């Protein structure tokens, strides 16, 4: 089967397509095979490829296969969130790559995954759309849970134009929070439809902080840092507020009694099944930036790093 390996740490050019033996049924006890149709490119993929987590991942070293999000067809029957899933069922989910640290990701034609990592894809969702949902939506939902803010409180969401941030805005608004979104110019109207009360244009941190003070002079009750701004955006949080980061190396040191949390999305098949149903019913909206063949994975990484268009870049397999 075809896989894309990180041959050494570096830029997009270190990604190389090679062939590996296709896994057979029962090769890894407790896991089932999925033949992939689509995989997502995440910011974590970019950071791992660049070597930003090399020390944390040790002794795992290149060559390894990146990729968390996936959508495809189940090759082996297994238990699902709501009963048995037969071979041939369409499923979507994500590999907890950073915590699993096996180097076996979804830039591949076939993956071996645990049943708790995926959920069935509803009939009206295609593979491309489904592959943009799992990691982003589950991370956003779990991040909002970790914030623990009751209805009526104020929440700042950075990176609101991105897939994770968009889900965070929608979940927060549904929970009754007053959301302020930091986003790319041109996304303001859409984000307000999704539930943001205020929008601030992404830019230099000093300019963003000045605009945020106009909205919340005393600071926001919480911040969901989807853009990985880190310590620089902490002044926007009120004393004794709460701050959620999505990366260990971008988690600030607590000050002013602010509670600081790091959230790495953990697979939850039942939660994902509920979210996918809401996407099908258009109660939740996801965003796909580009769809590219697996052979163009290096270009996909370049586009993701340059921020051509916010949203998930999907690799078709």
Buried (B, 14 or more C-beta within 10 A) or exposed (E): BBBBBBBEBEEBEBBBEEEBEBBEEEEBEEBBBBBBBBBBBBBBBBBBBBBBBEEEBEEBEBBBBBBBBBBBBBBBEBEBBEEEBEEEBBBBBBBBBBEBBEBBBBBBBBBBBBBBBBBBBBEEBEBBBBBBBBBBBBBBBBBBEBBEBEEEBBBBBBBBBBBBBBBBBBBBBBBEBBBBBBBBEEBBEBBBEBBBBBBBBBEEBEEBBEBBEEBBEEBBBBBBBBBBBBBBBBEBBBEEBBBBBBBEEBBBEEEEEBBBBBBBBBBBBEBBBBBBBBBBEEEBBBBBBBBBEBEBBBBBBBBBBEEEBBBBBBBBB
